[in-house]
Amino acid sequence: MHFAITSMTDADHRKQFFAPVIDDVERILAVRAVYLAVRDTSRTSAPTTPSG
């Protein structure tokens, strides 16, 4: 319980323990956003094969 309270009230403590985690999450979300953008672009620009 002490860890949770200290993490919520002490900015230095929060920065020490949560900054690396937040950096990783930001990087993961940025990579996901690029992936989704590339995926959507490739779906809309993919050549269609004629049927028949």
Backbone as JSON Lines, residues from 0, in Angstrom:
{"i":0,"aa":"M","n":[0.83,-1.18,0.0],"ca":[0.0,0.0,0.0],"c":[0.88,1.25,0.0]}
{"i":1,"aa":"H","n":[1.98,1.2,0.72],"ca":[2.9,2.33,0.76],"c":[3.4,2.68,-0.65]}
{"i":2,"aa":"F","n":[3.74,1.65,-1.44],"ca":[4.22,1.87,-2.81],"c":[3.17,2.59,-3.64]}
{"i":3,"aa":"A","n":[1.92,2.18,-3.54],"ca":[0.85,2.8,-4.33],"c":[0.66,4.26,-3.94]}
{"i":4,"aa":"I","n":[0.64,4.53,-2.67],"ca":[0.44,5.91,-2.2],"c":[1.62,6.78,-2.59]}
{"i":5,"aa":"T","n":[2.83,6.27,-2.4],"ca":[4.02,7.03,-2.77],"c":[4.06,7.29,-4.27]}
{"i":6,"aa":"S","n":[3.68,6.32,-5.05],"ca":[3.67,6.48,-6.5],"c":[2.68,7.54,-6.96]}
{"i":7,"aa":"M","n":[1.6,7.69,-6.23],"ca":[0.58,8.67,-6.6],"c":[0.93,10.07,-6.12]}
{"i":8,"aa":"T","n":[1.71,10.2,-5.07],"ca":[1.95,11.51,-4.48],"c":[3.34,12.06,-4.71]}
{"i":9,"aa":"D","n":[4.32,11.23,-5.02],"ca":[5.7,11.66,-5.18],"c":[6.1,11.6,-6.65]}
{"i":10,"aa":"A","n":[6.28,12.79,-7.26],"ca":[6.58,12.86,-8.69],"c":[7.91,12.18,-9.03]}
{"i":11,"aa":"D","n":[8.92,12.35,-8.19],"ca":[10.22,11.73,-8.45],"c":[10.12,10.21,-8.41]}
{"i":12,"aa":"H","n":[9.4,9.71,-7.45],"ca":[9.2,8.25,-7.32],"c":[8.44,7.72,-8.53]}
{"i":13,"aa":"R","n":[7.42,8.43,-8.93],"ca":[6.61,8.04,-10.08],"c":[7.48,8.03,-11.35]}
{"i":14,"aa":"K","n":[8.3,9.05,-11.52],"ca":[9.17,9.14,-12.69],"c":[10.17,8.0,-12.71]}
{"i":15,"aa":"Q","n":[10.72,7.67,-11.55],"ca":[11.72,6.61,-11.47],"c":[11.15,5.26,-11.86]}
{"i":16,"aa":"F","n":[9.96,4.94,-11.4],"ca":[9.4,3.61,-11.63],"c":[8.51,3.5,-12.86]}
{"i":17,"aa":"F","n":[7.82,4.55,-13.22],"ca":[6.84,4.43,-14.29],"c":[7.26,5.05,-15.61]}
{"i":18,"aa":"A","n":[8.27,5.89,-15.62],"ca":[8.72,6.51,-16.87],"c":[9.15,5.46,-17.9]}
{"i":19,"aa":"P","n":[9.94,4.46,-17.53],"ca":[10.32,3.45,-18.54],"c":[9.1,2.69,-19.08]}
{"i":20,"aa":"V","n":[8.15,2.4,-18.24],"ca":[6.95,1.68,-18.68],"c":[6.13,2.56,-19.63]}
{"i":21,"aa":"I","n":[5.98,3.81,-19.28],"ca":[5.22,4.73,-20.12],"c":[5.91,4.92,-21.47]}
{"i":22,"aa":"D","n":[7.24,5.02,-21.47],"ca":[7.99,5.13,-22.72],"c":[7.75,3.91,-23.61]}
{"i":23,"aa":"D","n":[7.76,2.73,-23.03],"ca":[7.52,1.5,-23.8],"c":[6.11,1.48,-24.37]}
{"i":24,"aa":"V","n":[5.14,1.87,-23.58],"ca":[3.75,1.88,-24.05],"c":[3.58,2.89,-25.19]}
{"i":25,"aa":"E","n":[4.18,4.06,-25.06],"ca":[4.11,5.06,-26.13],"c":[4.72,4.53,-27.41]}
{"i":26,"aa":"R","n":[5.86,3.86,-27.3],"ca":[6.51,3.3,-28.48],"c":[5.65,2.21,-29.11]}
{"i":27,"aa":"I","n":[5.07,1.36,-28.31],"ca":[4.22,0.29,-28.82],"c":[3.01,0.86,-29.55]}
{"i":28,"aa":"L","n":[2.38,1.88,-28.97],"ca":[1.22,2.49,-29.61],"c":[1.6,3.2,-30.92]}
{"i":29,"aa":"A","n":[2.77,3.81,-30.96],"ca":[3.22,4.47,-32.19],"c":[3.46,3.44,-33.29]}
{"i":30,"aa":"V","n":[4.11,2.34,-32.94],"ca":[4.36,1.28,-33.93],"c":[3.05,0.7,-34.41]}
{"i":31,"aa":"R","n":[2.09,0.52,-33.53],"ca":[0.79,-0.02,-33.92],"c":[0.07,0.92,-34.87]}
{"i":32,"aa":"A","n":[0.16,2.22,-34.59],"ca":[-0.5,3.2,-35.46],"c":[0.11,3.17,-36.86]}
{"i":33,"aa":"V","n":[1.43,3.05,-36.95],"ca":[2.07,2.95,-38.27],"c":[1.66,1.66,-38.96]}
{"i":34,"aa":"Y","n":[1.65,0.58,-38.23],"ca":[1.24,-0.71,-38.8],"c":[-0.17,-0.63,-39.37]}
{"i":35,"aa":"L","n":[-1.1,-0.07,-38.6],"ca":[-2.48,0.02,-39.07],"c":[-2.59,0.93,-40.3]}
{"i":36,"aa":"A","n":[-1.84,2.01,-40.33],"ca":[-1.86,2.91,-41.48],"c":[-1.32,2.21,-42.72]}
{"i":37,"aa":"V","n":[-0.22,1.48,-42.57],"ca":[0.35,0.76,-43.71],"c":[-0.59,-0.34,-44.17]}
{"i":38,"aa":"R","n":[-1.18,-1.03,-43.23],"ca":[-2.11,-2.11,-43.57],"c":[-3.32,-1.57,-44.32]}
{"i":39,"aa":"D","n":[-3.87,-0.46,-43.86],"ca":[-5.03,0.13,-44.53],"c":[-4.66,0.63,-45.92]}
{"i":40,"aa":"T","n":[-3.47,1.2,-46.05],"ca":[-3.03,1.69,-47.35],"c":[-2.84,0.54,-48.33]}
{"i":41,"aa":"S","n":[-2.26,-0.54,-47.87],"ca":[-2.03,-1.67,-48.77],"c":[-3.34,-2.36,-49.15]}
{"i":42,"aa":"R","n":[-4.32,-2.32,-48.29],"ca":[-5.62,-2.91,-48.63],"c":[-6.35,-2.09,-49.69]}
{"i":43,"aa":"T","n":[-6.26,-0.79,-49.59],"ca":[-6.99,0.05,-50.53],"c":[-6.27,0.18,-51.86]}
{"i":44,"aa":"S","n":[-4.96,-0.01,-51.88],"ca":[-4.22,0.13,-53.13],"c":[-3.83,-1.21,-53.75]}
{"i":45,"aa":"A","n":[-4.29,-2.3,-53.18],"ca":[-3.95,-3.62,-53.72],"c":[-4.68,-3.82,-55.05]}
{"i":46,"aa":"P","n":[-3.95,-4.32,-56.05],"ca":[-4.59,-4.55,-57.34],"c":[-5.6,-5.68,-57.24]}
{"i":47,"aa":"T","n":[-6.7,-5.53,-57.93],"ca":[-7.72,-6.57,-57.93],"c":[-7.51,-7.46,-59.14]}
{"i":48,"aa":"T","n":[-7.76,-8.73,-58.96],"ca":[-7.61,-9.67,-60.07],"c":[-8.95,-9.81,-60.77]}
{"i":49,"aa":"P","n":[-8.93,-9.82,-62.08],"ca":[-10.21,-9.97,-62.81],"c":[-10.79,-11.34,-62.58]}
{"i":50,"aa":"S","n":[-12.06,-11.39,-62.39],"ca":[-12.73,-12.68,-62.17],"c":[-13.21,-13.22,-63.51]}
{"i":51,"aa":"G","n":[-13.14,-14.53,-63.62],"ca":[-13.73,-15.12,-64.8],"c":[-12.79,-15.8,-65.61]}
